[in-house]
Amino acid sequence: MRNGGDAGFTLGRIVKVPNGPLYRVVKTPVSISCNVSDYQGPPEQNFDWFVSRSNHRLRIISTLEPEFSDLEYREKVLKNEIWVQRISDNSVELHFKSAHFGDEGEYQCQTPSTDKDSRGNYEASVYLKVIADKLTVSPAKSRSVMNVNYTEGKPLELQCVASTVSPVSTHLSVTWQLTKNGGVADDILSFTEKDQFLPGGLYADRYQRGDIRMRMEKNGVFKLFIDPLQLEDSGVYSCTAAEWVKEDGSNWKKIQEKSTSIATIEVQSLAQKLEISTSGKLLTLNKGDTVDLVCSITGVEDFAVEVSWYFSSSPAINPQSGKLLVHMNLAAIVNGSDFVSLSKISGSDYNLRVQQVDETDSGYYYCAASVWIPYTNGLRHKAAEKISNPLKVTVALLDPTYTVALRSIRTPSSSGEPAELECLVLDLQNADDARLTVTWYYKPKGMDGVAKMSVPIAKMDQDWTLKLSDQYNERAKTGEATFMKPKYFTFSFQVHHASVSDRGEYFCNVSAWIKQRGNTWLQKQELSSFAVDIFWKTEEPSLSITAAEEKPVATRGNTFEMTCSISAEHVEVPHYSVIITMNEPAFTDAKASKKLISLTRDSVVKLEQWDVKDRPEDVVLEKVSDKKFRFRLYKTQFSDEGSYYCLVHAWVPDANGGWSEAISNYSNAIAVTFKTAAPLFNVTLESERSHVYQGETLQMNCTVDLLEIPNASDALYEVEWFFQQLLPYNDSLSPLVLIDRKSVVTYLRDLGTNGICVERVGMHKFSLQVYCSDSGFAGDYFCKVTPWIISEAGIWQRIPPQESAVLSVRIDISVLDSFKMPLLYGVGSALIIAILACTIGYCAFPNRSGGRASAMNERHGLLQKCIS
């Protein structure tokens, strides 16, 4: 037990040295360890070293006594050829700077006792065997260090010879190393003492890929293979051999190591060796010729190469951003076209052929080469890429020449007149295969005659397909605008009815197109004509409408017919929309009249504010001619009395193909009055109590005074009640309930209508009752009555409605009412509890129930509740 005093049981001190024998190579360093455990005394222990040789025991060195060494070892200790290194308090190592054959012997490690009791062992010994140095390592065939230049991507093979002869069983390990720029050597690949291959950390991926390998051959030859070489493989390659022996059980101990330089390798990049150049015999050609260009790629003959040709119409900073003409991949598969091909004509030359050249082929041609290095696993790495200087190719071709003129065939002097323009191509040359197309433009002018920005009208593409703007597309569909090509050199444009929006400056652009390879077309020229001005002065538009009564109506039940005749000046090609409006007799402002029926410019009829539900077919509006319209009102009634107008809008086409309103105006008024005036009547709303308390019934009567009708059965009434609550910030007046002339009731507002009752209580009297009223029904009320009377022809006719005066109703809460509900709830609860108590008492004491049983029957209450 180490430094343990007397506590516990112990076997005593234990001193240990390695299990022997120890084999060391002559002239190599030697170290022998020794440690002590389970001792008593101070923690730090001292050690004495001895050696036994030929029955002589010599003292070597001690950690306690400086003068411990015998004479044979004293000088070696003083020269530090032998020393003791303390590892810890209880462990040391004996070191020999260089072992000699005379150092062979049995070495004892002894520890002076610090124990109270002598127990255990105080020394241990191990035998040291010094063997001869038979390890050799050298380049193959004893060659000196090579200095070799290699190209990136090439394979590298190096050889090293390592061997040993030993009287004991030893193992040999070999490690290939690379030193770059005089730095620390990096392990490339090792064959270990355990007969295994182990790659260095920087080379693990390449080893797994199979790019780095080692092979052992006869006579101790170790070969290193690197394929392919990379730029970072430059440096000094060395081979290190080590000799190993098993000791202290089964652990391998390296007893010596030797290294030698094999070769100095310089890896040159493929980019430095790659050379690319281009050439061509004929670089100026005529249209339709064939051009051949050669790309020569040298310096990389042993590697796979991709070849591409690029084209640019002008010198390019980055040629690969231009057009890719053709590409040959690593498998020599060409991606070209019908007119462009690429072929390999020698080991380093690639021929580009472009057939049927035209002016689009004039420009700069570049050849690009990419060099790929294969890995052992089949993958490849792009190691170098280079682009040649450009070759300029010129295709001679004369562009078409011509001039363009625009003339006016017909010029309008006012709206509605035709306009015709003719675009002429003059002095045309070098255009045997050319195709001519036209684009029409104009600059619209405002009322001040100033031209605005150019607007396209129509454009003809190279296939002679005409594309129109939205405005003229609609006009062309209706035949209003016409585009023609009467001759090869002539284009015409016609507007059959010119409008104000057509005023402006017109010009045409003529383009010349040349047919290209593959039946495509190239625009070579575009010239503009001078502008032709089309303009005329215009007057302010005016619109006059005359309304005439075709069939006067004097009595109700007859048909009212009115015509509207239109006269317009300075309005170009107008289209009209008509609205019939009506004012009641008391009003004379046409602009405040009510719209009845309308007819759009497309002759679509629409009921506007004609709200008589029973007479949807009594109004008719029709178009008699372009400038005349007729309105009919059948089965006239008293409510139809008033002034009738024609409101006319004049519409003209605008520049966007749509319609814009030019002017509008009202006609004169046509009055409808009957000789027999509509019966006069009054409406009165009253209530016996306009001030009630909450929960009471609120009743009000609407009375109609129509005394001019001798027979009361000849009149029916439509009564509508209106109500406005007396709430803060509530100024809305809305209908509450309606009873029509057939006595059908319609609730128009959700305000507790199940507590509202409306009924006819007399021939001319209607009653509204609100049961269990509350504060929500406080407010202003009035009724509106519409009489219907029967005519001599037996037709029911509507008389204009009339409203009563406003009746204000107030609803208060009484003091008794404020206690009514809590009192009723309290009394009800007390009665229920009393009944339960009596029932329980009767059941518990049945013989005492007589005499007071009728007391509950003598008291009763009546609970009432208004449900509104």
Buried (B, 14 or more C-beta within 10 A) or exposed (E): BBBEEEEEEBEBBBBBBBEBBBBBBBBBEBEBBBBBBBBBBEEEBBBBBBBBBEEEEBBBBBBEEEEBBBEBBBEBBEEEEBBBEBEEBBBBBBBBBEBEEEBBBBBBBBBBBBBEEEBBBBBBBBEBBBBEBBBBBBBBEEEEEEEEEBBBBBEBEBBBBBBBEBEEEBBBBBBBBBBEEEEEBBBBBBBBBEEEEBBBEEBEEBBEEEBBBBEEEEEBBBBBBBBBBBEEBBBBBBBBBBBBBBBEEEEBBEBBBBBBBBBBBEBBBBBEBBBBBBEBEEEEBEBEBEBBBBBBBBBBEEBBBBBBBBBBEEEBEEBEEBEEBBBBBBEEEBEBEEBBBBBBEEEBBBBBBBBBBBBBBBBBBBBBBBBBBBBBEEEEEEBBBBBBEBBEBEBEBEEBEBEBBBEBEBBBEEBEBEBBBBBBBEEBEBBEEBBBBBBBBBBBBEEEEEBEEBBBBBBBBBEEEBEBBEBBEBBBEEEBBEBEBEEEBBBBBBBBBBBBBBBBBBBBBBBBBBBBBEEEBBEBBEBEBEBBBBBBEBEEBEBEBEBBBEEEBEEBBBBBBBBBBBEBEBBBEBBBBBBBBBBBEEEEEBEEBBBBBBBBBEEEEEBBEBEBEEBEEBBBBEBEEEBBBBBBBBBBBBBBBBBBBBBBBBBBBBBEBEBEEBBBBBBBBBEBEBEEEBBEBEBBBEBEEBEBBBBBBBBBBBBBEBEEBEEEEEBBBBBBBBBBBBEEEEEEEEBBBBBBBEEEBEBBBEBBBEBBBBEBEEEBBBBBBBBBBBBBBBBBBBBBBBBBBBBEEEEBBBBBBBEBEEBEBEBEEEEEEEEBEEEBEEEEEEBEEEEEEBEEEEEEEEEEEEEEEEEEEEEEEEEEEEEB
